[in-house]
Amino acid sequence: MMENKRDLSDSIQSYFYGVSSSIHKLLEERELKNTSISKELVSKLKSARKKPEREYLIYYVLSKYPVSSYLSSKHFPTYIENDIDETIRLIAPMQAELGYSKEEKSDTLTYKNFGCSLAHFLSNNDNKSYENIEKKFLDILASPKSQLSTRLYSLISILQGSSINLNINWPHLYYDIFNWENNRNVQNKWAIEFYKNLRKDSDHI
């Protein structure tokens, strides 16, 4: 039984960590071993972004990993379960398509949030579309959760085509999206980390 808000918050974060780490392992297996099962499961996850039955596809994939027993053991209040499921439906297909890179830095998890990741990317990349990227980022901050799938995916997919990786702290991204409409704290923190972490010697400033 969860005794307080801190326990509940920790449990939700652990849940999202289990989901994101399982998807990362799947992507790694597909990339390094190229097994038929890993290719099939990644394909299911990717297709889930545009399918009405996406929740079932996602949990089918997760059921193939040891984390599934841990996830099924967690019991949250119904209203929280609904928000968790909505978050996983939104982010898991995106992670499957955009989340693995051989060159991904080991310090990815030190990035505080998506705003921090985006700032580090722009500071280390000679990107001529800075103003357009900044506008897309600000549009995301002003968006309701229902529009995040399209807008966040659009921005990330553009940046992933660069020679420099956009390294994302996926567990934290799940948790931030889960809290997106609780208050404006998530959006404010993304904006703060974005502008704080742009390099002072960057041409973008």
C-alpha positions in Angstrom: 0.0 0.0 0.0 1.3 3.4 -0.9 1.4 5.6 2.2 2.1 9.1 0.9 2.6 11.2 -2.2 6.3 10.6 -2.2 5.9 6.9 -2.1 3.4 7.1 -4.9 5.6 9.4 -7.0 8.6 7.1 -6.5 6.5 4.1 -7.5 5.3 5.8 -10.7 8.8 6.8 -11.7 10.0 3.2 -11.1 7.2 2.0 -13.3 8.2 4.3 -16.2 11.8 3.3 -15.7 10.9 -0.3 -16.2 8.9 0.4 -19.3 11.6 2.6 -20.9 14.5 0.3 -20.0 12.6 -2.7 -21.5 12.1 -0.8 -24.8 15.7 0.2 -24.8 16.8 -3.4 -24.4 14.5 -4.4 -27.2 16.0 -1.7 -29.5 19.5 -2.8 -28.6 18.7 -6.4 -29.4 17.3 -5.4 -32.7 20.3 -3.2 -33.5 23.1 -5.5 -32.3 21.6 -9.0 -32.9 18.9 -8.3 -35.5 16.8 -11.3 -34.3 13.5 -11.9 -36.0 11.6 -11.6 -32.7 13.2 -8.2 -31.9 12.4 -6.9 -35.4 8.8 -8.1 -35.0 8.3 -6.5 -31.6 9.9 -3.2 -32.6 7.6 -3.1 -35.7 4.6 -3.6 -33.4 5.7 -0.8 -31.2 6.3 1.6 -34.0 2.9 0.8 -35.6 1.2 1.4 -32.3 1.6 5.2 -32.7 -1.2 5.3 -35.3 -3.4 2.4 -34.3 -6.5 2.6 -32.0 -5.4 -0.7 -30.3 -2.0 0.7 -29.5 -2.3 0.1 -25.8 -2.7 -3.7 -26.4 0.2 -3.8 -28.8 2.5 -2.0 -26.3 1.7 -4.2 -23.4 2.0 -7.3 -25.6 5.6 -6.2 -26.4 6.3 -5.5 -22.7 5.0 -8.9 -21.7 7.9 -10.5 -23.5 10.3 -9.0 -20.9 10.9 -9.8 -17.3 9.7 -6.4 -16.3 6.2 -7.4 -17.1 5.8 -9.3 -13.8 6.9 -6.2 -11.9 4.5 -4.0 -13.9 1.6 -6.3 -13.3 2.3 -6.3 -9.5 1.8 -2.5 -9.3 -1.6 -1.4 -8.2 -2.4 2.3 -8.6 -5.7 4.2 -8.1 -7.8 4.0 -11.2 -7.4 7.7 -12.1 -3.6 7.2 -12.0 -3.7 4.0 -14.0 -5.5 5.9 -16.7 -2.9 8.6 -16.8 -0.1 6.1 -16.8 -1.6 4.2 -19.7 -2.2 7.4 -21.7 1.5 8.4 -21.2 2.8 5.0 -22.3 0.5 5.1 -25.4 2.0 8.5 -26.2 5.7 7.9 -25.5 6.4 4.2 -26.0 5.9 4.2 -29.8 8.0 7.3 -30.1 10.8 5.8 -28.1 10.7 2.7 -30.3 11.2 4.7 -33.4 13.6 7.4 -32.1 15.2 6.2 -28.9 18.2 4.1 -29.7 21.6 5.2 -30.9 24.9 3.4 -30.8 26.6 6.6 -30.0 24.2 7.6 -27.2 26.2 8.9 -24.3 26.3 7.1 -21.0 25.4 10.3 -19.2 22.0 10.6 -20.9 20.2 10.0 -17.6 21.9 13.1 -16.2 20.0 15.3 -18.5 17.3 16.9 -16.2 14.6 17.0 -18.8 13.8 17.4 -22.5 14.5 21.1 -22.4 18.0 20.3 -21.2 18.5 17.6 -23.9 17.4 20.0 -26.6 19.8 22.8 -25.4 22.8 20.5 -25.4 21.9 19.3 -28.9 21.7 22.8 -30.2 24.8 24.0 -28.5 26.8 21.2 -30.1 25.3 21.3 -33.5 25.7 23.9 -36.3 22.0 24.0 -36.9 20.8 26.8 -39.2 17.1 26.2 -38.2 17.5 27.3 -34.5 14.6 29.8 -34.6 12.3 27.2 -36.2 13.4 24.6 -33.6 12.9 27.1 -30.7 9.4 27.9 -32.1 8.5 24.2 -32.2 9.7 23.8 -28.7 7.7 26.7 -27.4 4.6 25.4 -29.3 5.1 22.1 -27.4 5.2 23.9 -24.1 1.9 25.6 -24.9 0.2 22.4 -26.0 -2.3 20.2 -24.2 -1.3 16.6 -23.7 -3.6 15.5 -26.5 -1.4 17.3 -29.0 2.0 16.2 -27.7 2.2 13.0 -29.7 2.3 14.8 -33.0 4.2 17.9 -32.0 6.9 16.2 -29.9 7.4 13.4 -32.4 7.7 16.0 -35.2 10.4 17.9 -33.4 12.4 14.9 -32.2 12.3 13.2 -35.6 13.7 16.3 -37.4 16.6 16.5 -34.9 17.4 12.8 -35.0 18.3 13.2 -38.7 21.3 15.3 -37.6 24.9 13.9 -37.4 24.8 14.8 -33.7 22.4 12.8 -31.5 19.6 14.2 -29.5 20.1 12.3 -26.3 16.9 11.9 -24.3 16.3 10.8 -20.8 13.4 8.6 -21.6 12.3 7.6 -18.1 12.2 11.3 -17.1 10.3 12.1 -20.3 7.6 9.5 -19.4 7.2 11.0 -16.0 7.1 14.6 -17.2 4.4 13.8 -19.8 2.5 12.0 -17.0 2.5 15.2 -15.0 2.0 17.5 -18.0 -1.5 18.7 -17.1 -1.2 18.6 -13.3 0.3 22.1 -13.2 2.7 24.2 -15.2 5.8 23.0 -13.3 7.0 20.6 -16.0 6.7 23.2 -18.8 8.4 25.8 -16.7 11.3 23.5 -15.9 11.7 22.6 -19.5 11.9 26.2 -20.5 14.4 27.0 -17.6 16.7 24.1 -18.5 16.5 24.9 -22.2 17.7 28.5 -21.9 20.1 27.9 -19.0 22.0 25.1 -20.9 22.5 26.8 -24.2 26.2 27.4 -24.4 27.2 31.0 -23.7 29.4 31.1 -26.8 26.7 29.7 -29.1 25.8 31.8 -32.1 22.2 31.1 -31.2 22.3 33.4 -28.1 
